[in-house]
């Protein structure tokens, strides 16, 4: 049993949290809205994963860097953190680029 992948996911999520706090993009600006958005995204992709498992497309395989803990057949606990990371990162990027587009470009002479 290894926690390397799990630890990497936690560190990555914490890094996103630090950036979010610094720029007040999502969780530190609108926490309820952010939590709901990320939770809905995770739920969507978890259903997607479960369908893939049922169809025999997705499976854990031989993964030496995972804990071996599963939340459902062929769905490791790391998958939940990965899906959270994926959705949170996408939300932060969307908000950051949206702010950049909305920012005035400067004063013209």
MIZADO-889551 format. One record per atom (N, C-alpha, C): z, y, x; residue in one letter. Coordinates in steps of 0.05 Angstrom, whole numbers, plus 5000, padded with zeros to 4 digits. Each point is the difference from the previous one (the first is absolute). Example, Ala and Ser with C-alpha at 12.3 -4.5 7.8 and 13.67 -1.06 7.14 Angstrom:
515648865264a 500050244982a 500050245018a 498650214993s 500150245016s 501450224985s 
***
This chain:
500049765017x 500050244983x 500050255018x 498250184994x 499850255016x 500050244981x 501250215008x 500150244984x 498350225012x 498249935018x 498450205014x 498250164981x 498649864982x 498250144981x 501650164980x 502249884991x 501750144981x 501250265012x 500849985025x 501150235014x 497850215004x 497649925007x 497850195004x 499450154974x 500149854977x 499550134974x 502250204994x 502549935005x 502350184995x 499850255017x 499449975026x 499750235018x 497750174990x 497849894992x 497750154990x 500750164975x 501449874981x 500950144976x 501950235006x 501849955019x 501850225009x 498550235012x 497949935016x 498450215012x 498550174979x 499049864979x 498850154978x 502050174986x 502449904997x 502250154987x 500650265016x 500049975027x 500650235016x 497850224997x 497549915000x 497850194995x 500150124972x 500749844981x 500250104972x 502250204999x 502349955012x 502250194999x 499250265015x 498749985022x 499350235016x 498150194984x 498149884987x 498050164985x 500450014970x 502149864990x 500750004972x 497549944983x 498749775006x 497549934986x 500549854974x 501749815000x 500249824977x 503049954992x 501149805014x 502749914993x 502150235002x 499750185019x 501950215004x 499150254985x 497949994984x 499250224983x 500449924970x 498949774993x 500349904972x 500749705001x 502649945004x 500849725005x 499449814977x 500450084975x 499549824978x 497149944997x 498450205002x 497149974998x 498949825022x 501050055024x 499249845023x 500749704997x 502549964992x 501049724996x 498349864979x 499450134978x 498449884979x 497249945010x 498850195014x 497349965010x 499849775020x 501849995018x 500049785020x 500649744986x 501949994982x 500749754986x 497749904984x 498550184986x 497649914985x 497949895018x 499650125023x 498049905019x 500849735011x 502649975007x 501049745010x 499749794979x 500750064975x 499749814978x 497149914997x 498250195001x 497149944997x 499149805022x 500750075025x 499149835021x 501549735001x 502450004991x 501549744998x 498749824980x 499250114977x 498549844980x 497449905013x 498750185014x 497549935014x 500549765019x 502250025016x 500749785018x 500549744985x 501550024978x 500749754985x 497549874989x 498150174990x 497549894991x 498549865023x 499950135023x 498749885024x 501349745008x 502749994998x 501449755007x 499249784980x 500050084975x 499349804978x 497249895004x 498250175009x 497249925004x 499649865027x 502149995016x 499849875026x 498750175022x 499850264995x 498850185019x 502150095021x 502450074991x 502250105017x 502049775005x 500949995025x 502149815007x 501450105025x 502449915005x 501550095023x 498949905026x 499449755002x 499049885024x 502249985021x 499249975025x 501949975022x 500550285013x 502250134992x 500550275009x 502750015015x 499850005027x 502449985016x 501750265000x 499050224991x 501450255000x 501450074974x 499949824981x 501350054974x 502649854997x 501650094981x 502749884996x 499949734988x 497949954984x 499849744986x 501250024972x 501150234993x 501150054973x 497750084982x 500049884976x 497950064981x 501250104974x 498650184986x 500850114974x 498649854978x 497949865006x 498549844981x 498449805018x 499049794988x 498449815016x 497750155015x 499949975026x 498050115018x 500150315001x 502250124992x 500450295002x 502550055016x 499750075026x 502450045017x 501350274993x 502650025007x 501550254994x 498750235015x 498849955022x 498650225015x 497850124984x 498849854982x 497850104984x 500950244983x 502449984989x 501150224984x 500250255016x 501149985025x 500250235017x 497350105009x 498149825005x 497350095008x 498750154977x 500249904976x 498950144977x 501350274995x 502650025005x 501450254997x 498950195022x 499849915024x 498950165022x 497250104994x 498349824991x 497350074993x 499850224979x 501649974979x 499950194978x 501350275008x 502249995013x 501450245009x 498250165020x 498849865019x 498250135019x 497650134986x 498949864981x 497750104985x 500850254985x 502349994987x 501050244985x 500450235018x 501349965023x 500550225019x 497450115011x 498149845006x 497450105010x 498650164978x 500049904976x 498750144977x 501350284997x 502650015000x 501450254996x 499650195024x 500049895024x 499650175024x 497250125000x 498049844994x 497250114999x 499650194977x 501449944978x 499850184976x 501150275007x 502250015014x 501250255009x 498250155019x 498849855018x 498250125020x 497650134986x 498949874980x 497750114986x 500850254984x 502550004989x 500950224984x 500950245016x 500449975026x 501050215017x 497750215004x 500750264999x 498050205006x 498949975028x 497550055004x 498849965026x 500450245019x 501050224990x 500650225018x 498950264988x 500450215015x 499150274990x 497350065013x 498250094983x 497350075011x 500050305005x 498450085020x 499950285008x 498050164984x 
***
